[in-house]
Amino acid sequence: SIPIPRSTQCDWFIAMSLAVEPLYEVLKREILKSEIIQTDESQIKVQDRKHAKNIRKGKMIVCRGDSQHKLVSFIFSKNLSFEKNKEFFQGY
């Protein structure tokens, strides 16, 4: 195997996430056309060297459209605040 530096892997991840952002926006618009949107949140451990034991709490939010918009979106929040929820549903 060939060792790949962490910085290179991070650069690839950032480039990929920027490349698929327009697709995410289309997905989000379609889900927001739903009459009813199901959501669920799960707390997750987030690695953070500035916190005790290098871990803090974040969450993953799942949003699922209705029967006319059968799509699912996952939203990551680096903390437990409601800000990412409000950002996703702004204008709904």
Wavefront OBJ file of the C-alpha trace (Angstrom):
o trace
v 0.000 0.000 0.000
v 0.999 3.605 -0.497
v 0.813 5.901 2.524
v -1.255 9.015 1.811
v -0.656 11.996 4.122
v -3.615 13.095 6.223
v -3.358 16.609 4.744
v -3.798 15.172 1.237
v -6.804 13.137 2.335
v -8.319 16.267 3.916
v -7.732 18.237 0.723
v -9.470 15.510 -1.295
v -12.413 15.484 1.104
v -12.820 19.268 0.944
v -12.610 19.258 -2.872
v -15.195 16.474 -3.078
v -17.589 18.205 -0.700
v -17.393 21.434 -2.709
v -17.971 19.504 -5.937
v -21.188 17.862 -4.670
v -22.587 20.939 -2.904
v -24.826 21.881 -5.887
v -26.294 18.360 -5.800
v -26.993 18.748 -2.081
v -28.790 22.049 -2.725
v -31.054 20.378 -5.318
v -31.752 17.539 -2.882
v -32.612 20.029 -0.141
v -34.940 22.049 -2.418
v -36.802 18.886 -3.417
v -37.215 17.733 0.197
v -38.507 21.181 1.182
v -41.301 20.824 -1.405
v -42.783 18.099 0.822
v -45.982 18.745 2.771
v -44.559 16.758 5.679
v -40.880 16.187 6.412
v -39.832 13.529 8.889
v -36.741 14.285 10.944
v -34.688 12.412 13.481
v -31.578 13.399 15.405
v -28.894 11.210 16.912
v -26.099 12.390 19.156
v -22.657 11.432 17.969
v -19.171 11.732 19.404
v -17.017 14.319 17.650
v -13.251 14.252 17.962
v -11.995 17.567 19.346
v -8.589 17.930 20.965
v -9.688 21.097 22.785
v -12.247 19.236 24.928
v -11.935 16.817 27.809
v -10.948 13.350 26.611
v -10.655 14.835 23.074
v -14.389 14.241 22.513
v -17.471 16.461 22.455
v -21.077 15.869 21.430
v -22.433 16.658 18.002
v -25.436 15.326 16.132
v -26.564 13.866 12.848
v -29.976 14.977 11.586
v -31.905 12.895 9.049
v -34.597 14.614 6.945
v -36.953 12.504 4.835
v -39.402 13.900 2.308
v -43.016 12.804 1.831
v -44.363 10.215 -0.621
v -44.115 12.705 -3.493
v -40.513 13.605 -2.643
v -38.888 10.317 -1.623
v -35.499 11.723 -0.728
v -33.311 11.641 2.361
v -30.756 14.176 3.520
v -28.239 13.918 6.344
v -27.118 17.045 8.164
v -24.094 17.107 10.462
v -23.944 19.522 13.383
v -20.694 19.884 15.294
v -22.666 20.628 18.471
v -26.120 19.988 19.923
v -27.582 23.401 19.092
v -30.644 23.812 16.883
v -28.869 26.113 14.394
v -28.377 23.514 11.614
v -32.048 22.545 11.884
v -33.145 26.176 11.514
v -30.696 26.707 8.639
v -32.049 23.704 6.703
v -35.723 24.618 7.246
v -35.367 28.384 6.765
v -38.338 29.592 4.709
v -40.247 26.305 5.005
l 1 2 3 4 5 6 7 8 9 10 11 12 13 14 15 16 17 18 19 20 21 22 23 24 25 26 27 28 29 30 31 32 33 34 35 36 37 38 39 40 41 42 43 44 45 46 47 48 49 50 51 52 53 54 55 56 57 58 59 60 61 62 63 64 65 66 67 68 69 70 71 72 73 74 75 76 77 78 79 80 81 82 83 84 85 86 87 88 89 90 91 92
